[in-house]
Amino acid sequence: MIVTTTESIAGHQIEETLGTVRGNTIRARNVGRDITQGLRNIVGGELKSYTGLMADARDEATDRMIAEAEEMDADAVVAVRYITAEVTQGAAEILAYGTAVKLAPESDSDVDVA
């Protein structure tokens, strides 16, 4: 499955647009993590534990989006975007969405030759 933030894929043309696909997850912080990250926040620097939490959530949302595209028999998901929002204090949603498409190889006649 090709997943891209662009609206086109080099070497292919979009044969059919199947529709919007999405995947999301909601993750909450935990008390132990909040204590250690709170101390890090005082002295400055990256909050690595939260960075990992958000990366895992982004991966899960992407996997769910891809699964939805596969159910539609898509070849690719184009124009992928991510949104995050606080659902409640200490919990955030990550949403991945894009357009599921069927692809066809670009034919030689479609290529401009100078």
MODELLER restraints for C-alpha pairs under 7 A, 6 or more apart:
rsr = mdl.restraints
at = mdl.atoms
rsr.add(forms.Gaussian(group=physical.xy_distance, feature=features.Distance(at['CA:1:A'], at['CA:75:A']), mean=5.68, stdev=0.5))
rsr.add(forms.Gaussian(group=physical.xy_distance, feature=features.Distance(at['CA:1:A'], at['CA:76:A']), mean=5.27, stdev=0.5))
rsr.add(forms.Gaussian(group=physical.xy_distance, feature=features.Distance(at['CA:2:A'], at['CA:75:A']), mean=6.73, stdev=0.5))
rsr.add(forms.Gaussian(group=physical.xy_distance, feature=features.Distance(at['CA:2:A'], at['CA:76:A']), mean=4.49, stdev=0.5))
rsr.add(forms.Gaussian(group=physical.xy_distance, feature=features.Distance(at['CA:2:A'], at['CA:77:A']), mean=6.28, stdev=0.5))
rsr.add(forms.Gaussian(group=physical.xy_distance, feature=features.Distance(at['CA:3:A'], at['CA:76:A']), mean=5.74, stdev=0.5))
rsr.add(forms.Gaussian(group=physical.xy_distance, feature=features.Distance(at['CA:3:A'], at['CA:77:A']), mean=4.85, stdev=0.5))
rsr.add(forms.Gaussian(group=physical.xy_distance, feature=features.Distance(at['CA:3:A'], at['CA:78:A']), mean=6.07, stdev=0.5))
rsr.add(forms.Gaussian(group=physical.xy_distance, feature=features.Distance(at['CA:4:A'], at['CA:77:A']), mean=6.42, stdev=0.5))
rsr.add(forms.Gaussian(group=physical.xy_distance, feature=features.Distance(at['CA:4:A'], at['CA:78:A']), mean=5.09, stdev=0.5))
rsr.add(forms.Gaussian(group=physical.xy_distance, feature=features.Distance(at['CA:4:A'], at['CA:79:A']), mean=6.23, stdev=0.5))
rsr.add(forms.Gaussian(group=physical.xy_distance, feature=features.Distance(at['CA:4:A'], at['CA:80:A']), mean=5.94, stdev=0.5))
rsr.add(forms.Gaussian(group=physical.xy_distance, feature=features.Distance(at['CA:5:A'], at['CA:78:A']), mean=5.87, stdev=0.5))
rsr.add(forms.Gaussian(group=physical.xy_distance, feature=features.Distance(at['CA:5:A'], at['CA:79:A']), mean=4.39, stdev=0.5))
rsr.add(forms.Gaussian(group=physical.xy_distance, feature=features.Distance(at['CA:5:A'], at['CA:80:A']), mean=4.51, stdev=0.5))
rsr.add(forms.Gaussian(group=physical.xy_distance, feature=features.Distance(at['CA:5:A'], at['CA:81:A']), mean=6.67, stdev=0.5))
rsr.add(forms.Gaussian(group=physical.xy_distance, feature=features.Distance(at['CA:6:A'], at['CA:78:A']), mean=5.98, stdev=0.5))
rsr.add(forms.Gaussian(group=physical.xy_distance, feature=features.Distance(at['CA:6:A'], at['CA:79:A']), mean=5.05, stdev=0.5))
rsr.add(forms.Gaussian(group=physical.xy_distance, feature=features.Distance(at['CA:7:A'], at['CA:78:A']), mean=5.42, stdev=0.5))
rsr.add(forms.Gaussian(group=physical.xy_distance, feature=features.Distance(at['CA:7:A'], at['CA:79:A']), mean=5.02, stdev=0.5))
rsr.add(forms.Gaussian(group=physical.xy_distance, feature=features.Distance(at['CA:8:A'], at['CA:78:A']), mean=6.82, stdev=0.5))
rsr.add(forms.Gaussian(group=physical.xy_distance, feature=features.Distance(at['CA:11:A'], at['CA:105:A']), mean=6.19, stdev=0.5))
rsr.add(forms.Gaussian(group=physical.xy_distance, feature=features.Distance(at['CA:11:A'], at['CA:106:A']), mean=5.49, stdev=0.5))
rsr.add(forms.Gaussian(group=physical.xy_distance, feature=features.Distance(at['CA:12:A'], at['CA:103:A']), mean=6.17, stdev=0.5))
rsr.add(forms.Gaussian(group=physical.xy_distance, feature=features.Distance(at['CA:12:A'], at['CA:104:A']), mean=5.60, stdev=0.5))
rsr.add(forms.Gaussian(group=physical.xy_distance, feature=features.Distance(at['CA:12:A'], at['CA:105:A']), mean=4.45, stdev=0.5))
rsr.add(forms.Gaussian(group=physical.xy_distance, feature=features.Distance(at['CA:12:A'], at['CA:106:A']), mean=4.83, stdev=0.5))
rsr.add(forms.Gaussian(group=physical.xy_distance, feature=features.Distance(at['CA:13:A'], at['CA:103:A']), mean=5.75, stdev=0.5))
rsr.add(forms.Gaussian(group=physical.xy_distance, feature=features.Distance(at['CA:13:A'], at['CA:104:A']), mean=5.39, stdev=0.5))
rsr.add(forms.Gaussian(group=physical.xy_distance, feature=features.Distance(at['CA:13:A'], at['CA:105:A']), mean=6.16, stdev=0.5))
rsr.add(forms.Gaussian(group=physical.xy_distance, feature=features.Distance(at['CA:13:A'], at['CA:106:A']), mean=5.71, stdev=0.5))
rsr.add(forms.Gaussian(group=physical.xy_distance, feature=features.Distance(at['CA:14:A'], at['CA:101:A']), mean=6.48, stdev=0.5))
rsr.add(forms.Gaussian(group=physical.xy_distance, feature=features.Distance(at['CA:14:A'], at['CA:102:A']), mean=6.06, stdev=0.5))
rsr.add(forms.Gaussian(group=physical.xy_distance, feature=features.Distance(at['CA:14:A'], at['CA:103:A']), mean=4.76, stdev=0.5))
rsr.add(forms.Gaussian(group=physical.xy_distance, feature=features.Distance(at['CA:14:A'], at['CA:104:A']), mean=6.31, stdev=0.5))
rsr.add(forms.Gaussian(group=physical.xy_distance, feature=features.Distance(at['CA:15:A'], at['CA:102:A']), mean=5.50, stdev=0.5))
rsr.add(forms.Gaussian(group=physical.xy_distance, feature=features.Distance(at['CA:15:A'], at['CA:103:A']), mean=5.17, stdev=0.5))
rsr.add(forms.Gaussian(group=physical.xy_distance, feature=features.Distance(at['CA:15:A'], at['CA:104:A']), mean=5.72, stdev=0.5))
rsr.add(forms.Gaussian(group=physical.xy_distance, feature=features.Distance(at['CA:16:A'], at['CA:101:A']), mean=5.66, stdev=0.5))
rsr.add(forms.Gaussian(group=physical.xy_distance, feature=features.Distance(at['CA:16:A'], at['CA:102:A']), mean=5.08, stdev=0.5))
rsr.add(forms.Gaussian(group=physical.xy_distance, feature=features.Distance(at['CA:17:A'], at['CA:100:A']), mean=6.30, stdev=0.5))
rsr.add(forms.Gaussian(group=physical.xy_distance, feature=features.Distance(at['CA:17:A'], at['CA:101:A']), mean=4.56, stdev=0.5))
rsr.add(forms.Gaussian(group=physical.xy_distance, feature=features.Distance(at['CA:17:A'], at['CA:102:A']), mean=6.51, stdev=0.5))
rsr.add(forms.Gaussian(group=physical.xy_distance, feature=features.Distance(at['CA:18:A'], at['CA:100:A']), mean=5.29, stdev=0.5))
rsr.add(forms.Gaussian(group=physical.xy_distance, feature=features.Distance(at['CA:18:A'], at['CA:101:A']), mean=5.29, stdev=0.5))
rsr.add(forms.Gaussian(group=physical.xy_distance, feature=features.Distance(at['CA:19:A'], at['CA:99:A']), mean=5.53, stdev=0.5))
rsr.add(forms.Gaussian(group=physical.xy_distance, feature=features.Distance(at['CA:19:A'], at['CA:100:A']), mean=5.50, stdev=0.5))
rsr.add(forms.Gaussian(group=physical.xy_distance, feature=features.Distance(at['CA:20:A'], at['CA:97:A']), mean=7.00, stdev=0.5))
rsr.add(forms.Gaussian(group=physical.xy_distance, feature=features.Distance(at['CA:20:A'], at['CA:98:A']), mean=5.69, stdev=0.5))
rsr.add(forms.Gaussian(group=physical.xy_distance, feature=features.Distance(at['CA:20:A'], at['CA:99:A']), mean=4.53, stdev=0.5))
rsr.add(forms.Gaussian(group=physical.xy_distance, feature=features.Distance(at['CA:20:A'], at['CA:100:A']), mean=6.07, stdev=0.5))
rsr.add(forms.Gaussian(group=physical.xy_distance, feature=features.Distance(at['CA:21:A'], at['CA:65:A']), mean=5.78, stdev=0.5))
rsr.add(forms.Gaussian(group=physical.xy_distance, feature=features.Distance(at['CA:21:A'], at['CA:68:A']), mean=6.12, stdev=0.5))
rsr.add(forms.Gaussian(group=physical.xy_distance, feature=features.Distance(at['CA:21:A'], at['CA:69:A']), mean=6.10, stdev=0.5))
rsr.add(forms.Gaussian(group=physical.xy_distance, feature=features.Distance(at['CA:21:A'], at['CA:97:A']), mean=5.60, stdev=0.5))
rsr.add(forms.Gaussian(group=physical.xy_distance, feature=features.Distance(at['CA:21:A'], at['CA:98:A']), mean=5.60, stdev=0.5))
rsr.add(forms.Gaussian(group=physical.xy_distance, feature=features.Distance(at['CA:21:A'], at['CA:99:A']), mean=5.96, stdev=0.5))
rsr.add(forms.Gaussian(group=physical.xy_distance, feature=features.Distance(at['CA:21:A'], at['CA:100:A']), mean=6.26, stdev=0.5))
rsr.add(forms.Gaussian(group=physical.xy_distance, feature=features.Distance(at['CA:22:A'], at['CA:65:A']), mean=4.53, stdev=0.5))
rsr.add(forms.Gaussian(group=physical.xy_distance, feature=features.Distance(at['CA:22:A'], at['CA:95:A']), mean=7.00, stdev=0.5))
rsr.add(forms.Gaussian(group=physical.xy_distance, feature=features.Distance(at['CA:22:A'], at['CA:96:A']), mean=5.52, stdev=0.5))
rsr.add(forms.Gaussian(group=physical.xy_distance, feature=features.Distance(at['CA:22:A'], at['CA:97:A']), mean=4.20, stdev=0.5))
rsr.add(forms.Gaussian(group=physical.xy_distance, feature=features.Distance(at['CA:22:A'], at['CA:98:A']), mean=6.61, stdev=0.5))
rsr.add(forms.Gaussian(group=physical.xy_distance, feature=features.Distance(at['CA:23:A'], at['CA:61:A']), mean=4.61, stdev=0.5))
rsr.add(forms.Gaussian(group=physical.xy_distance, feature=features.Distance(at['CA:23:A'], at['CA:62:A']), mean=6.12, stdev=0.5))
rsr.add(forms.Gaussian(group=physical.xy_distance, feature=features.Distance(at['CA:23:A'], at['CA:64:A']), mean=4.56, stdev=0.5))
rsr.add(forms.Gaussian(group=physical.xy_distance, feature=features.Distance(at['CA:23:A'], at['CA:65:A']), mean=4.11, stdev=0.5))
rsr.add(forms.Gaussian(group=physical.xy_distance, feature=features.Distance(at['CA:23:A'], at['CA:95:A']), mean=5.83, stdev=0.5))
rsr.add(forms.Gaussian(group=physical.xy_distance, feature=features.Distance(at['CA:23:A'], at['CA:96:A']), mean=5.27, stdev=0.5))
rsr.add(forms.Gaussian(group=physical.xy_distance, feature=features.Distance(at['CA:23:A'], at['CA:97:A']), mean=6.49, stdev=0.5))
rsr.add(forms.Gaussian(group=physical.xy_distance, feature=features.Distance(at['CA:24:A'], at['CA:61:A']), mean=4.41, stdev=0.5))
rsr.add(forms.Gaussian(group=physical.xy_distance, feature=features.Distance(at['CA:24:A'], at['CA:64:A']), mean=6.93, stdev=0.5))
rsr.add(forms.Gaussian(group=physical.xy_distance, feature=features.Distance(at['CA:24:A'], at['CA:93:A']), mean=6.85, stdev=0.5))
rsr.add(forms.Gaussian(group=physical.xy_distance, feature=features.Distance(at['CA:24:A'], at['CA:94:A']), mean=5.49, stdev=0.5))
rsr.add(forms.Gaussian(group=physical.xy_distance, feature=features.Distance(at['CA:24:A'], at['CA:95:A']), mean=4.34, stdev=0.5))
rsr.add(forms.Gaussian(group=physical.xy_distance, feature=features.Distance(at['CA:24:A'], at['CA:96:A']), mean=6.17, stdev=0.5))
rsr.add(forms.Gaussian(group=physical.xy_distance, feature=features.Distance(at['CA:25:A'], at['CA:57:A']), mean=6.34, stdev=0.5))
rsr.add(forms.Gaussian(group=physical.xy_distance, feature=features.Distance(at['CA:25:A'], at['CA:60:A']), mean=6.91, stdev=0.5))
rsr.add(forms.Gaussian(group=physical.xy_distance, feature=features.Distance(at['CA:25:A'], at['CA:61:A']), mean=5.73, stdev=0.5))
rsr.add(forms.Gaussian(group=physical.xy_distance, feature=features.Distance(at['CA:25:A'], at['CA:93:A']), mean=5.62, stdev=0.5))
rsr.add(forms.Gaussian(group=physical.xy_distance, feature=features.Distance(at['CA:25:A'], at['CA:94:A']), mean=5.59, stdev=0.5))
rsr.add(forms.Gaussian(group=physical.xy_distance, feature=features.Distance(at['CA:25:A'], at['CA:95:A']), mean=6.83, stdev=0.5))
rsr.add(forms.Gaussian(group=physical.xy_distance, feature=features.Distance(at['CA:26:A'], at['CA:91:A']), mean=6.61, stdev=0.5))
rsr.add(forms.Gaussian(group=physical.xy_distance, feature=features.Distance(at['CA:26:A'], at['CA:92:A']), mean=5.47, stdev=0.5))
rsr.add(forms.Gaussian(group=physical.xy_distance, feature=features.Distance(at['CA:26:A'], at['CA:93:A']), mean=4.17, stdev=0.5))
rsr.add(forms.Gaussian(group=physical.xy_distance, feature=features.Distance(at['CA:26:A'], at['CA:94:A']), mean=6.38, stdev=0.5))
rsr.add(forms.Gaussian(group=physical.xy_distance, feature=features.Distance(at['CA:27:A'], at['CA:57:A']), mean=6.88, stdev=0.5))
rsr.add(forms.Gaussian(group=physical.xy_distance, feature=features.Distance(at['CA:27:A'], at['CA:91:A']), mean=5.43, stdev=0.5))
rsr.add(forms.Gaussian(group=physical.xy_distance, feature=features.Distance(at['CA:27:A'], at['CA:92:A']), mean=5.56, stdev=0.5))
rsr.add(forms.Gaussian(group=physical.xy_distance, feature=features.Distance(at['CA:27:A'], at['CA:93:A']), mean=6.44, stdev=0.5))
rsr.add(forms.Gaussian(group=physical.xy_distance, feature=features.Distance(at['CA:28:A'], at['CA:90:A']), mean=5.60, stdev=0.5))
rsr.add(forms.Gaussian(group=physical.xy_distance, feature=features.Distance(at['CA:28:A'], at['CA:91:A']), mean=4.06, stdev=0.5))
rsr.add(forms.Gaussian(group=physical.xy_distance, feature=features.Distance(at['CA:28:A'], at['CA:92:A']), mean=6.51, stdev=0.5))
rsr.add(forms.Gaussian(group=physical.xy_distance, feature=features.Distance(at['CA:29:A'], at['CA:90:A']), mean=5.59, stdev=0.5))
rsr.add(forms.Gaussian(group=physical.xy_distance, feature=features.Distance(at['CA:29:A'], at['CA:91:A']), mean=6.39, stdev=0.5))
rsr.add(forms.Gaussian(group=physical.xy_distance, feature=features.Distance(at['CA:37:A'], at['CA:47:A']), mean=6.03, stdev=0.5))
rsr.add(forms.Gaussian(group=physical.xy_distance, feature=features.Distance(at['CA:40:A'], at['CA:47:A']), mean=6.72, stdev=0.5))
rsr.add(forms.Gaussian(group=physical.xy_distance, feature=features.Distance(at['CA:57:A'], at['CA:94:A']), mean=6.49, stdev=0.5))
rsr.add(forms.Gaussian(group=physical.xy_distance, feature=features.Distance(at['CA:58:A'], at['CA:94:A']), mean=6.20, stdev=0.5))
rsr.add(forms.Gaussian(group=physical.xy_distance, feature=features.Distance(at['CA:61:A'], at['CA:94:A']), mean=6.55, stdev=0.5))
rsr.add(forms.Gaussian(group=physical.xy_distance, feature=features.Distance(at['CA:61:A'], at['CA:95:A']), mean=6.09, stdev=0.5))
rsr.add(forms.Gaussian(group=physical.xy_distance, feature=features.Distance(at['CA:61:A'], at['CA:96:A']), mean=5.63, stdev=0.5))
rsr.add(forms.Gaussian(group=physical.xy_distance, feature=features.Distance(at['CA:62:A'], at['CA:96:A']), mean=5.74, stdev=0.5))
rsr.add(forms.Gaussian(group=physical.xy_distance, feature=features.Distance(at['CA:65:A'], at['CA:96:A']), mean=6.50, stdev=0.5))
rsr.add(forms.Gaussian(group=physical.xy_distance, feature=features.Distance(at['CA:65:A'], at['CA:97:A']), mean=6.59, stdev=0.5))
rsr.add(forms.Gaussian(group=physical.xy_distance, feature=features.Distance(at['CA:69:A'], at['CA:100:A']), mean=5.69, stdev=0.5))
rsr.add(forms.Gaussian(group=physical.xy_distance, feature=features.Distance(at['CA:74:A'], at['CA:100:A']), mean=5.67, stdev=0.5))
rsr.add(forms.Gaussian(group=physical.xy_distance, feature=features.Distance(at['CA:74:A'], at['CA:101:A']), mean=5.31, stdev=0.5))
rsr.add(forms.Gaussian(group=physical.xy_distance, feature=features.Distance(at['CA:74:A'], at['CA:102:A']), mean=5.25, stdev=0.5))
rsr.add(forms.Gaussian(group=physical.xy_distance, feature=features.Distance(at['CA:75:A'], at['CA:101:A']), mean=6.08, stdev=0.5))
rsr.add(forms.Gaussian(group=physical.xy_distance, feature=features.Distance(at['CA:75:A'], at['CA:102:A']), mean=5.03, stdev=0.5))
rsr.add(forms.Gaussian(group=physical.xy_distance, feature=features.Distance(at['CA:75:A'], at['CA:103:A']), mean=6.02, stdev=0.5))
rsr.add(forms.Gaussian(group=physical.xy_distance, feature=features.Distance(at['CA:76:A'], at['CA:100:A']), mean=5.88, stdev=0.5))
rsr.add(forms.Gaussian(group=physical.xy_distance, feature=features.Distance(at['CA:76:A'], at['CA:101:A']), mean=5.49, stdev=0.5))
rsr.add(forms.Gaussian(group=physical.xy_distance, feature=features.Distance(at['CA:76:A'], at['CA:102:A']), mean=6.62, stdev=0.5))
rsr.add(forms.Gaussian(group=physical.xy_distance, feature=features.Distance(at['CA:77:A'], at['CA:98:A']), mean=5.89, stdev=0.5))
rsr.add(forms.Gaussian(group=physical.xy_distance, feature=features.Distance(at['CA:77:A'], at['CA:99:A']), mean=5.24, stdev=0.5))
rsr.add(forms.Gaussian(group=physical.xy_distance, feature=features.Distance(at['CA:77:A'], at['CA:100:A']), mean=4.46, stdev=0.5))
rsr.add(forms.Gaussian(group=physical.xy_distance, feature=features.Distance(at['CA:77:A'], at['CA:101:A']), mean=6.09, stdev=0.5))
rsr.add(forms.Gaussian(group=physical.xy_distance, feature=features.Distance(at['CA:78:A'], at['CA:98:A']), mean=5.73, stdev=0.5))
rsr.add(forms.Gaussian(group=physical.xy_distance, feature=features.Distance(at['CA:78:A'], at['CA:99:A']), mean=5.25, stdev=0.5))
rsr.add(forms.Gaussian(group=physical.xy_distance, feature=features.Distance(at['CA:78:A'], at['CA:100:A']), mean=6.58, stdev=0.5))
rsr.add(forms.Gaussian(group=physical.xy_distance, feature=features.Distance(at['CA:79:A'], at['CA:98:A']), mean=5.23, stdev=0.5))
rsr.add(forms.Gaussian(group=physical.xy_distance, feature=features.Distance(at['CA:79:A'], at['CA:99:A']), mean=6.28, stdev=0.5))
rsr.add(forms.Gaussian(group=physical.xy_distance, feature=features.Distance(at['CA:80:A'], at['CA:96:A']), mean=6.94, stdev=0.5))
rsr.add(forms.Gaussian(group=physical.xy_distance, feature=features.Distance(at['CA:80:A'], at['CA:97:A']), mean=5.51, stdev=0.5))
rsr.add(forms.Gaussian(group=physical.xy_distance, feature=features.Distance(at['CA:80:A'], at['CA:98:A']), mean=4.18, stdev=0.5))
rsr.add(forms.Gaussian(group=physical.xy_distance, feature=features.Distance(at['CA:81:A'], at['CA:96:A']), mean=5.79, stdev=0.5))
rsr.add(forms.Gaussian(group=physical.xy_distance, feature=features.Distance(at['CA:81:A'], at['CA:97:A']), mean=5.51, stdev=0.5))
rsr.add(forms.Gaussian(group=physical.xy_distance, feature=features.Distance(at['CA:81:A'], at['CA:98:A']), mean=6.30, stdev=0.5))
rsr.add(forms.Gaussian(group=physical.xy_distance, feature=features.Distance(at['CA:82:A'], at['CA:94:A']), mean=6.99, stdev=0.5))
rsr.add(forms.Gaussian(group=physical.xy_distance, feature=features.Distance(at['CA:82:A'], at['CA:95:A']), mean=5.59, stdev=0.5))
rsr.add(forms.Gaussian(group=physical.xy_distance, feature=features.Distance(at['CA:82:A'], at['CA:96:A']), mean=4.59, stdev=0.5))
rsr.add(forms.Gaussian(group=physical.xy_distance, feature=features.Distance(at['CA:82:A'], at['CA:97:A']), mean=6.56, stdev=0.5))
rsr.add(forms.Gaussian(group=physical.xy_distance, feature=features.Distance(at['CA:83:A'], at['CA:94:A']), mean=5.82, stdev=0.5))
rsr.add(forms.Gaussian(group=physical.xy_distance, feature=features.Distance(at['CA:83:A'], at['CA:95:A']), mean=5.16, stdev=0.5))
rsr.add(forms.Gaussian(group=physical.xy_distance, feature=features.Distance(at['CA:83:A'], at['CA:96:A']), mean=6.63, stdev=0.5))
rsr.add(forms.Gaussian(group=physical.xy_distance, feature=features.Distance(at['CA:84:A'], at['CA:92:A']), mean=6.69, stdev=0.5))
rsr.add(forms.Gaussian(group=physical.xy_distance, feature=features.Distance(at['CA:84:A'], at['CA:93:A']), mean=5.45, stdev=0.5))
rsr.add(forms.Gaussian(group=physical.xy_distance, feature=features.Distance(at['CA:84:A'], at['CA:94:A']), mean=4.54, stdev=0.5))
rsr.add(forms.Gaussian(group=physical.xy_distance, feature=features.Distance(at['CA:84:A'], at['CA:95:A']), mean=6.25, stdev=0.5))
rsr.add(forms.Gaussian(group=physical.xy_distance, feature=features.Distance(at['CA:85:A'], at['CA:92:A']), mean=5.52, stdev=0.5))
rsr.add(forms.Gaussian(group=physical.xy_distance, feature=features.Distance(at['CA:85:A'], at['CA:93:A']), mean=5.32, stdev=0.5))
rsr.add(forms.Gaussian(group=physical.xy_distance, feature=features.Distance(at['CA:85:A'], at['CA:94:A']), mean=6.84, stdev=0.5))
rsr.add(forms.Gaussian(group=physical.xy_distance, feature=features.Distance(at['CA:86:A'], at['CA:92:A']), mean=4.27, stdev=0.5))
rsr.add(forms.Gaussian(group=physical.xy_distance, feature=features.Distance(at['CA:86:A'], at['CA:93:A']), mean=6.25, stdev=0.5))
rsr.add(forms.Gaussian(group=physical.xy_distance, feature=features.Distance(at['CA:87:A'], at['CA:93:A']), mean=6.34, stdev=0.5))
